Amino acid sequence: MSIIEPTNQEIGAIKKGKKYAPATRLWHWVNFIIISGSLFTVLINSTLFDGSQRSFVKNELINAGVSISDKQAGAVTHGLEDQVWGIHIYFGYALAALFLFRLIAAFFMPHSQKLFPKLKKACQAYFILKKERETAKHELVVKGLYIIFYFLLFIMVVTGLLLAFEDYTGISKNINHGIKEFHGFCMYLILGFIVLHLAGVLLAERKDGKGIVSDMINGGEN
């Protein structure tokens, strides 16, 4: 046997290795909860506490025997909206902490489980080796989407923090308004990624990727 060939013990260790590191699985599910909560706060403010609800608040208070003007009803609605945005900001802080955790955890992950080595391997398989090109192409698309997702998360974290501390950054209101618009636009892109991700998981579960959800829970095996 050549000295470069793996022993039976080494092969067994490789087979028993986890497909997803504990840090990756923890980040994945907590990140899912945080992003879902953040999107839920946006949904609440865009439906229940937007400007069109001012007349509803006014009518309900009048029916309760309270004398109130349009301006006062608007102040009530705006106050409720601010309460929800306060929760949204806390979700944003948690997302920023998770993003930092993901960056730090990447340094301690096995080389084979890191994103860029996987992307490099898929590129070599597709462009150089030209073997199993369909599988390699799928890996390239998936890993490319993940890179875009991480980049969007980075933008969301940075713009979100700038908005949360706008009173201390010295940035003008016009620029802050542009940052807010861009922050909201990236949110829709992330929402689109989530839809694609869920659709991909469902398709994989029905084809050759069965058990992908359970693997993300218990780690799976290589």
SERO-4910 file (N, C-alpha, C, O; in steps of 0.05 Angstrom, whole numbers):
BEGIN
 pado doro    nc1    nc2    nc3   cac1   cac2   cac3    cc1    cc2    cc3    oc1    oc2    oc3
  Met    A     17    -24      0      0      0      0     17     25      0     37     27     15
  Ser    A     11     44    -17     26     69    -18     21     85      7      0     85     19
  Ile    A     42    100     15     40    116     39     20    139     36     12    151     56
  Ile    A     13    146     11     -6    168      8    -35    158      7    -53    174      7
  Glu    A    -39    132      8    -66    122      8    -77    122     36    -62    115     55
  Pro    A   -103    129     40   -114    130     67   -118    102     78   -124     83     63
  Thr    A   -115     99    104   -119     73    117   -149     69    121   -165     87    117
  Asn    A   -156     44    128   -184     38    133   -195     55    156   -219     63    155
  Gln    A   -179     60    176   -187     77    198   -193    105    189   -212    118    198
  Glu    A   -176    116    172   -180    143    162   -205    144    144   -220    164    146
  Ile    A   -209    124    128   -233    123    111   -258    123    129   -278    136    123
  Gly    A   -257    107    150   -280    106    168   -285    133    182   -308    140    186
  Ala    A   -264    147    189   -267    173    201   -279    193    182   -296    209    190
  Ile    A   -272    191    156   -283    209    136   -312    203    133   -328    222    131
  Lys    A   -320    178    132   -348    171    127   -365    179    151   -388    186    147
  Lys    A   -353    179    175   -369    186    199   -369    216    204   -383    226    222
  Gly    A   -354    231    188   -353    260    192   -379    273    187   -395    264    170
  Lys    A   -385    295    201   -409    309    197   -408    327    173   -388    339    167
  Lys    A   -430    328    158   -432    344    134   -434    373    141   -422    390    127
  Tyr    A   -448    380    163   -451    408    171   -441    411    200   -449    396    218
  Ala    A   -423    430    204   -412    434    231   -433    445    250   -453    458    241
  Pro    A   -431    440    276   -450    450    295   -454    480    294   -477    490    296
  Ala    A   -433    495    290   -435    524    288   -452    532    264   -467    552    265
  Thr    A   -449    518    242   -464    524    218   -494    519    222   -511    535    214
  Arg    A   -500    496    235   -528    489    240   -541    508    260   -564    517    256
  Leu    A   -526    516    280   -536    535    300   -542    562    286   -563    574    290
  Trp    A   -523    571    270   -526    597    256   -550    596    237   -565    615    235
  His    A   -553    574    223   -574    571    203   -601    574    216   -618    590    206
  Trp    A   -607    560    238   -634    560    250   -639    586    265   -661    596    264
  Val    A   -619    596    280   -623    621    294   -626    644    275   -643    662    279
  Asn    A   -611    643    253   -613    664    233   -641    663    220   -652    684    214
  Phe    A   -651    639    215   -678    636    204   -699    649    223   -717    663    213
  Ile    A   -696    645    249   -715    656    268   -713    687    268   -733    701    269
  Ile    A   -688    697    269   -684    726    270   -694    740    245   -708    760    247
  Ile    A   -688    729    222   -697    742    197   -727    740    195   -740    759    186
  Ser    A   -739    718    203   -769    715    203   -781    736    221   -801    748    214
  Gly    A   -770    739    245   -781    759    264   -778    787    253   -796    803    256
  Ser    A   -756    793    240   -751    819    229   -771    825    207   -783    847    205
  Leu    A   -775    805    189   -795    809    167   -823    811    178   -840    825    166
  Phe    A   -829    798    200   -855    799    212   -861    827    223   -884    837    220
  Thr    A   -841    840    234   -845    868    244   -851    887    220   -867    905    223
  Val    A   -837    882    198   -842    898    174   -870    894    164   -884    913    156
  Leu    A   -879    869    164   -906    863    156   -927    876    173   -947    887    163
  Ile    A   -922    876    200   -941    889    218   -943    919    212   -965    930    211
  Asn    A   -921    932    210   -921    961    205   -932    969    178   -944    990    175
  Ser    A   -928    951    158   -938    958    132   -968    952    128   -980    960    108
  Thr    A   -979    938    147  -1008    931    145  -1025    943    167  -1046    954    162
  Leu    A  -1016    941    192  -1032    949    214  -1028    978    222  -1046    992    231
  Phe    A  -1003    988    219   -997   1014    230   -987   1034    209   -973   1053    215
  Asp    A   -995   1030    184   -989   1050    163  -1008   1073    165  -1027   1073    181
  Gly    A  -1004   1093    148  -1020   1118    150  -1049   1114    145  -1066   1129    155
  Ser    A  -1056   1093    130  -1085   1088    123  -1101   1079    147  -1125   1079    147
  Gln    A  -1087   1071    169  -1101   1061    193  -1108   1084    212  -1121   1080    232
  Arg    A  -1101   1109    205  -1107   1131    222  -1136   1135    227  -1145   1139    249
  Ser    A  -1152   1133    205  -1181   1136    208  -1193   1113    224  -1213   1117    239
  Phe    A  -1182   1089    222  -1192   1067    237  -1188   1071    267  -1205   1067    284
  Val    A  -1163   1081    274  -1157   1087    302  -1175   1109    313  -1186   1107    335
  Lys    A  -1179   1129    296  -1197   1151    305  -1225   1142    310  -1237   1149    330
  Asn    A  -1236   1126    291  -1264   1117    294  -1267   1099    318  -1287   1100    332
  Glu    A  -1247   1082    323  -1249   1064    346  -1249   1079    373  -1263   1073    391
  Leu    A  -1232   1100    374  -1230   1116    398  -1256   1132    402  -1265   1136    424
  Ile    A  -1267   1142    380  -1292   1158    381  -1315   1139    391  -1331   1148    407
  Asn    A  -1315   1115    381  -1336   1095    390  -1332   1088    419  -1352   1081    432
  Ala    A  -1308   1091    429  -1303   1086    458  -1308   1110    475  -1304   1110    499
  Gly    A  -1318   1132    462  -1325   1156    477  -1303   1176    481  -1304   1194    498
  Val    A  -1282   1174    464  -1259   1192    466  -1261   1213    443  -1266   1206    420
  Ser    A  -1257   1238    450  -1257   1259    430  -1228   1262    420  -1210   1268    436
  Ile    A  -1224   1258    394  -1197   1257    383  -1197   1269    355  -1216   1266    340
  Ser    A  -1175   1283    349  -1172   1295    322  -1155   1277    304  -1144   1257    313
  Asp    A  -1155   1284    278  -1139   1269    260  -1109   1269    267  -1095   1248    265
  Lys    A  -1100   1292    276  -1072   1294    284  -1065   1276    308  -1044   1264    309
  Gln    A  -1083   1276    327  -1079   1259    351  -1081   1229    344  -1065   1213    354
  Ala    A  -1099   1222    326  -1101   1194    317  -1075   1186    302  -1066   1164    305
  Gly    A  -1065   1205    286  -1039   1199    273  -1017   1195    292   -999   1179    288
  Ala    A  -1017   1211    314   -996   1208    334   -997   1181    348   -977   1169    354
  Val    A  -1022   1172    353  -1025   1145    365  -1014   1123    347  -1000   1106    355
  Thr    A  -1023   1125    321  -1014   1105    302   -984   1106    299   -971   1085    297
  His    A   -972   1130    298   -943   1132    295   -929   1121    319   -907   1109    317
  Gly    A   -941   1125    343   -929   1114    367   -928   1084    368   -908   1072    376
  Leu    A   -950   1072    359   -951   1043    357   -930   1032    336   -917   1012    341
  Glu    A   -928   1047    314   -909   1040    294   -880   1041    304   -864   1023    299
  Asp    A   -874   1061    320   -848   1064    332   -841   1041    351   -818   1032    353
  Gln    A   -862   1032    365   -858   1009    384   -849    984    368   -831    970    376
  Val    A   -862    979    346   -856    956    329   -828    959    317   -813    940    315
  Trp    A   -822    984    308   -795    989    297   -773    985    318   -751    976    311
  Gly    A   -780    990    343   -761    985    364   -754    956    366   -731    948    370
  Ile    A   -774    939    363   -770    910    363   -753    902    339   -736    885    340
  His    A   -760    915    316   -745    909    291   -715    916    295   -698    901    284
  Ile    A   -709    937    309   -681    944    313   -667    923    330   -644    917    324
  Tyr    A   -680    913    350   -668    892    367   -662    867    350   -642    853    353
  Phe    A   -681    860    332   -676    838    314   -651    844    296   -636    826    290
  Gly    A   -649    869    289   -625    878    273   -599    874    288   -579    866    277
  Tyr    A   -600    881    314   -576    877    330   -568    847    332   -545    840    330
  Ala    A   -589    831    335   -584    802    336   -573    792    310   -556    774    309
  Leu    A   -583    802    287   -574    794    261   -544    802    257   -529    787    246
  Ala    A   -537    826    267   -509    835    265   -491    817    282   -469    810    273
  Ala    A   -500    809    306   -484    791    322   -481    764    309   -460    752    311
  Leu    A   -502    754    297   -501    728    283   -483    729    259   -468    710    254
  Phe    A   -483    751    245   -465    754    222   -436    754    231   -419    741    218
  Leu    A   -430    767    253   -403    767    264   -396    739    273   -373    730    269
  Phe    A   -415    725    286   -410    698    295   -404    680    271   -386    663    273
  Arg    A   -418    684    249   -413    667    225   -385    672    213   -372    653    205
  Leu    A   -376    697    214   -350    703    203   -328    690    221   -309    679    211
  Ile    A   -332    692    247   -312    680    266   -312    650    264   -291    637    263
  Ala    A   -336    638    263   -339    609    262   -326    597    236   -316    575    236
  Ala    A   -326    613    215   -315    603    189   -285    597    192   -275    580    177
  Phe    A   -271    611    209   -242    606    213   -237    580    227   -215    569    224
  Phe    A   -256    569    242   -252    545    258   -265    520    245   -264    499    256
  Met    A   -278    524    222   -291    502    209   -270    485    194   -250    496    186
  Pro    A   -276    459    190   -258    443    173   -256    455    145   -276    466    135
  His    A   -233    452    133   -229    464    106   -249    455     86   -258    471     69
  Ser    A   -257    430     87   -276    419     68   -304    429     71   -321    426     53
  Gln    A   -310    442     94   -337    452     99   -339    483     94   -361    494     97
  Lys    A   -317    495     88   -317    524     83   -329    530     55   -327    514     37
  Leu    A   -342    553     53   -356    560     28   -338    563      4   -343    551    -17
  Phe    A   -316    578      7   -299    584    -16   -284    559    -26   -281    555    -50
  Pro    A   -273    542     -9   -262    517    -19   -282    499    -34   -275    486    -53
  Lys    A   -307    499    -25   -328    484    -39   -333    497    -66   -336    482    -86
  Leu    A   -333    523    -67   -337    537    -92   -314    532   -112   -318    528   -135
  Lys    A   -290    532   -101   -266    527   -117   -267    498   -128   -260    494   -152
  Lys    A   -275    479   -112   -277    451   -120   -297    448   -142   -293    434   -162
  Ala    A   -320    462   -140   -341    460   -160   -331    473   -186   -337    463   -208
  Cys    A   -317    495   -184   -306    508   -208   -286    489   -223   -286    487   -247
  Gln    A   -269    476   -207   -250    458   -219   -264    434   -233   -256    426   -255
  Ala    A   -284    424   -219   -299    402   -231   -313    410   -257   -315    393   -275
  Tyr    A   -323    434   -258   -339    442   -281   -321    452   -304   -326    445   -327
  Phe    A   -301    469   -298   -285    481   -319   -260    466   -327   -251    468   -350
  Ile    A   -248    451   -308   -223    438   -313   -226    408   -317   -218    398   -338
  Leu    A   -237    394   -297   -240    366   -299   -262    358   -319   -260    337   -332
  Lys    A   -283    374   -320   -306    370   -337   -319    343   -333   -327    329   -351
  Lys    A   -320    335   -307   -333    310   -300   -357    316   -282   -356    334   -265
  Glu    A   -378    301   -286   -403    306   -271   -410    335   -272   -414    348   -251
  Arg    A   -411    346   -296   -415    375   -300   -442    384   -290   -444    407   -281
  Glu    A   -462    368   -291   -489    376   -282   -488    380   -251   -499    400   -241
  Thr    A   -475    361   -238   -473    364   -208   -456    388   -201   -462    403   -183
  Ala    A   -434    392   -216   -416    415   -211   -430    441   -217   -427    460   -202
  Lys    A   -446    441   -238   -461    466   -245   -481    472   -223   -484    496   -216
  His    A   -494    452   -213   -513    456   -190   -499    468   -166   -509    486   -153
  Glu    A   -476    457   -160   -460    466   -137   -452    495   -141   -452    511   -123
  Leu    A   -444    502   -166   -436    530   -172   -459    549   -167   -455    570   -155
  Val    A   -482    542   -177   -505    559   -174   -513    563   -145   -517    585   -136
  Val    A   -513    540   -130   -521    541   -102   -501    558    -86   -509    576    -71
  Lys    A   -475    553    -90   -455    567    -75   -454    597    -83   -449    614    -66
  Gly    A   -459    602   -108   -460    630   -117   -483    645   -104   -480    668    -96
  Leu    A   -506    632   -102   -529    644    -88   -523    649    -59   -531    670    -48
  Tyr    A   -508    631    -46   -501    635    -18   -482    659    -15   -485    674      5
  Ile    A   -464    662    -33   -446    685    -32   -462    711    -34   -457    731    -20
  Ile    A   -481    712    -53   -498    735    -56   -514    740    -31   -517    763    -22
  Phe    A   -524    718    -18   -540    721      6   -523    733     29   -532    750     43
  Tyr    A   -498    723     32   -481    734     53   -474    763     47   -473    779     66
  Phe    A   -471    770     22   -466    798     15   -490    816     22   -487    838     32
  Leu    A   -514    805     16   -538    820     23   -541    823     53   -549    844     63
  Leu    A   -534    802     68   -535    804     97   -516    825    107   -523    840    125
  Phe    A   -492    826     95   -473    846    103   -484    875     98   -481    892    115
  Ile    A   -497    879     75   -509    905     69   -531    911     89   -533    934     98
  Met    A   -548    891     95   -570    896    113   -560    903    141   -571    921    154
  Val    A   -538    890    150   -527    896    176   -515    924    177   -521    939    196
  Val    A   -500    931    157   -486    957    156   -507    980    154   -506    999    170
  Thr    A   -525    977    135   -546    999    132   -564   1000    156   -573   1021    164
  Gly    A   -571    977    167   -588    976    191   -575    990    215   -588   1005    229
  Leu    A   -550    985    219   -535    998    241   -533   1028    236   -535   1044    255
  Leu    A   -529   1036    211   -528   1065    205   -554   1078    211   -555   1101    221
  Leu    A   -576   1065    205   -603   1076    211   -608   1076    241   -621   1095    251
  Ala    A   -600   1055    255   -605   1053    284   -590   1075    299   -599   1085    320
  Phe    A   -566   1083    288   -550   1103    302   -548   1129    286   -528   1143    286
  Glu    A   -569   1135    271   -569   1158    254   -566   1184    269   -556   1204    258
  Asp    A   -574   1185    294   -570   1209    311   -541   1214    318   -534   1236    327
  Tyr    A   -524   1194    314   -496   1197    323   -477   1196    299   -453   1202    303
  Thr    A   -486   1188    276   -468   1186    253   -462   1212    239   -441   1215    225
  Gly    A   -479   1232    242   -475   1257    229   -482   1257    200   -476   1276    185
  Ile    A   -495   1236    190   -503   1233    162   -529   1250    158   -547   1250    175
  Ser    A   -530   1264    136   -553   1281    131   -579   1265    128   -578   1241    122
  Lys    A   -602   1278    131   -628   1265    129   -633   1254    101   -644   1232     97
  Asn    A   -624   1269     81   -628   1259     53   -613   1233     48   -623   1215     36
  Ile    A   -588   1232     58   -572   1207     54   -584   1184     71   -585   1162     61
  Asn    A   -593   1191     95   -606   1170    112   -631   1159     99   -637   1136    101
  His    A   -646   1177     85   -670   1168     71   -662   1149     49   -675   1129     44
  Gly    A   -640   1155     35   -630   1137     14   -621   1110     25   -626   1089     13
  Ile    A   -608   1111     48   -599   1087     61   -623   1070     69   -623   1045     67
  Lys    A   -644   1083     79   -668   1068     87   -682   1055     63   -691   1032     65
  Glu    A   -683   1069     41   -695   1058     17   -678   1034      7   -690   1013     -1
  Phe    A   -652   1036      8   -635   1014     -1   -637    990     18   -636    967      9
  His    A   -639    996     44   -643    975     64   -668    960     58   -668    935     60
  Gly    A   -690    974     52   -715    961     46   -714    945     20   -725    923     19
  Phe    A   -699    955      0   -696    941    -25   -681    914    -21   -689    894    -32
  Cys    A   -660    915     -5   -645    891      0   -662    870     16   -658    846     13
  Met    A   -680    880     32   -698    862     47   -715    846     27   -718    822     32
  Tyr    A   -724    858      6   -740    843    -14   -722    823    -29   -732    801    -36
  Leu    A   -697    830    -33   -679    811    -46   -674    786    -28   -674    764    -37
  Ile    A   -671    791     -2   -667    769     17   -693    752     18   -691    728     20
  Leu    A   -716    765     17   -741    751     17   -742    733     -8   -752    710     -7
  Gly    A   -733    743    -31   -732    727    -55   -713    703    -52   -719    681    -61
  Phe    A   -690    708    -39   -671    686    -34   -684    664    -17   -681    640    -22
  Ile    A   -699    672      4   -712    653     21   -732    636      6   -734    612     10
  Val    A   -747    649    -12   -766    634    -29   -752    614    -46   -760    591    -48
  Leu    A   -729    622    -59   -714    604    -76   -702    581    -59   -701    558    -68
  His    A   -692    588    -35   -680    568    -18   -701    547    -10   -695    523    -11
  Leu    A   -724    556     -2   -745    537      6   -754    519    -17   -758    495    -14
  Ala    A   -756    532    -41   -764    517    -65   -742    496    -72   -749    474    -79
  Gly    A   -717    504    -69   -695    486    -75   -694    462    -55   -689    439    -63
  Val    A   -700    468    -30   -700    446    -10   -723    427    -16   -719    402    -14
  Leu    A   -747    437    -23   -769    420    -29   -764    402    -53   -770    379    -54
  Leu    A   -751    414    -74   -744    399    -98   -723    378    -92   -725    355   -101
  Ala    A   -704    385    -75   -682    366    -68   -694    342    -52   -686    320    -56
  Glu    A   -713    348    -34   -725    327    -18   -740    307    -35   -743    284    -28
  Arg    A   -750    317    -58   -766    300    -76   -749    285    -96   -758    266   -109
  Lys    A   -723    293    -98   -706    281   -118   -683    266   -104   -687    247    -88
  Asp    A   -658    275   -109   -635    261    -99   -623    274    -74   -601    266    -66
  Gly    A   -637    293    -62   -626    305    -38   -642    300    -13   -644    318      4
  Lys    A   -654    277    -12   -672    270     11   -656    271     37   -633    262     39
  Gly    A   -669    282     58   -656    284     84   -641    309     88   -627    312    109
  Ile    A   -643    329     70   -627    353     73   -635    369     97   -618    382    110
  Val    A   -661    369    104   -671    383    127   -660    370    153   -651    384    171
  Ser    A   -663    344    154   -654    329    178   -623    332    181   -613    332    203
  Asp    A   -609    333    158   -580    336    159   -573    363    171   -553    366    186
  Met    A   -589    384    166   -584    410    177   -591    411    207   -583    430    221
  Ile    A   -606    391    216   -612    390    244   -592    373    260   -582    382    280
  Asn    A   -585    349    249   -567    331    264   -539    331    253   -522    317    264
  Gly    A   -534    345    231   -508    347    220   -503    330    195   -486    336    179
  Gly    A   -518    308    193   -514    290    170   -487    276    171   -472    281    190
  Glu    A   -482    260    152   -456    245    150   -445    247    122   -460    245    103
  Asn    A   -419    251    120   -406    252     94   -404    224     83   -394    220     61
***
